[in-house]
């Protein structure tokens, strides 16, 4: 049986319906982005134009770092719920007994977390830029709209989200409690953010080459993480709680 994007789409639609019915997920998607946009906007509005350019860059780097935490945290909530949540609802066994391949199931669940995360992150970033352009001092506006800052934000948002999603799904396949899975996934999603923080705070000298190199490395890690999660996905163990042999639908 070949890989089917129509079955992947069916999984995505199912997951999005489940998100809408889950109050915790809805509240997270609504209120968490608001928290992560209020703090950086206030911080930039409070900047005194007399400060040095180095301090100005540090303040802007911190504000943009808040926005990059968003694509790390939001998908961690969704992806950590992906398998263990099905188990708690009693829908995991019926789902795993369908003809859908494991690869299709995993890609569908990953996309269901990735697409809304990307939409929310870019919308919040757009609102942030609009607020800065409209109300901040022109020196702050000029520094915020520098090419390096925009490149880091636009390039690393999907890559950080991808890392968080695959880490969350991997943890979700091994846990039996949703809250524990979400807590572990939040911790596991932070390493890429730490690297971006070093770039934003000029601990690592920012450049186009560096940004592209780090993005390529993170993309490679995301691909390896997908392979690892696919190898870990044991249908028999998930249904019976016992380790089974290699699945034929991987």
Residue pairs with C-beta under 8 A, 6 or more apart in sequence:
1 99
1 101
1 249
3 101
3 103
3 104
4 101
4 104
7 100
7 101
7 104
7 108
8 104
8 107
8 108
8 111
9 108
10 100
10 108
11 100
11 104
11 105
11 107
11 108
11 109
11 112
12 108
12 111
12 112
12 115
14 108
14 112
15 82
15 108
15 109
15 112
15 113
16 112
16 116
18 85
19 25
19 26
19 29
19 78
19 112
19 116
20 26
22 81
22 85
24 77
25 77
25 78
25 81
28 74
28 77
29 74
29 116
29 120
32 70
32 73
32 74
33 70
33 74
33 120
33 121
33 123
33 124
36 66
36 67
36 69
36 70
36 73
36 124
37 66
37 67
37 124
37 127
37 128
39 63
39 66
40 62
40 63
40 64
40 66
40 67
40 128
41 63
41 128
41 131
41 132
43 59
43 62
43 63
44 59
44 60
44 63
44 132
44 136
44 140
44 144
45 135
45 136
47 56
47 59
47 136
47 137
47 140
49 137
49 139
49 140
51 59
53 143
54 202
56 139
56 140
56 143
57 143
57 202
58 201
58 202
60 140
60 143
60 144
60 149
61 149
61 197
61 200
61 201
61 202
62 200
62 201
63 128
63 144
64 144
64 149
64 152
64 153
64 200
65 193
65 196
65 197
65 200
67 121
67 124
67 125
67 128
67 153
68 152
68 153
68 156
68 157
68 160
68 193
68 196
69 193
70 120
70 121
70 124
71 117
71 118
71 121
71 157
71 158
71 160
71 161
71 164
72 160
72 161
72 163
72 164
72 186
72 189
72 190
72 192
72 193
73 164
73 186
73 189
74 116
74 117
74 120
74 121
74 161
75 113
75 114
75 117
75 161
75 164
75 165
75 168
75 189
76 164
76 165
76 167
76 168
76 182
76 185
76 186
76 188
76 189
77 182
77 185
78 112
78 113
78 116
78 117
78 165
78 168
79 109
79 110
79 113
79 164
79 165
79 166
79 167
79 168
79 169
79 172
79 185
80 168
80 171
80 172
80 175
80 178
80 181
80 182
80 184
80 185
81 172
81 178
81 181
81 182
82 109
82 112
82 113
82 168
82 169
82 172
83 92
83 109
83 169
83 172
83 173
83 238
84 172
84 173
84 175
84 176
84 177
84 178
84 181
85 172
85 178
86 92
86 95
87 176
87 238
88 178
92 238
92 239
93 239
95 105
96 105
96 235
96 238
96 239
97 239
100 249
101 249
101 250
102 230
102 233
102 235
102 247
102 249
102 250
103 230
103 249
103 250
105 233
106 169
106 226
106 229
106 230
106 233
109 169
110 162
110 165
110 166
110 169
110 226
113 161
113 165
113 168
114 158
114 161
114 162
114 165
117 161
117 165
118 157
118 158
118 161
121 157
121 161
122 157
125 153
125 154
125 157
129 144
129 145
132 140
132 141
132 144
133 141
133 145
136 144
143 149
147 208
148 206
148 207
148 208
148 211
149 200
151 208
151 211
152 196
152 199
152 200
152 206
152 211
155 211
155 212
155 215
156 192
156 196
156 211
156 214
156 215
156 218
159 192
159 215
159 218
159 219
159 222
160 189
160 192
160 193
160 196
160 218
162 218
162 219
162 222
162 225
163 189
163 191
163 192
163 218
163 221
163 222
163 225
164 185
164 188
164 189
166 222
166 225
166 226
166 228
166 229
167 185
167 188
167 189
167 225
168 181
168 182
168 185
168 188
168 189
169 229
170 225
170 228
170 229
170 232
171 181
171 184
171 185
171 188
172 181
172 185
173 229
173 232
173 233
173 238
174 232
175 181
175 184
192 218
195 204
195 214
196 214
198 204
199 206
199 210
199 211
199 214
200 206
204 210
230 250
231 250
233 247
233 250
234 243
234 244
234 247
235 244
235 247
235 249
236 242
236 243
236 244
236 245
236 247
237 243
237 244
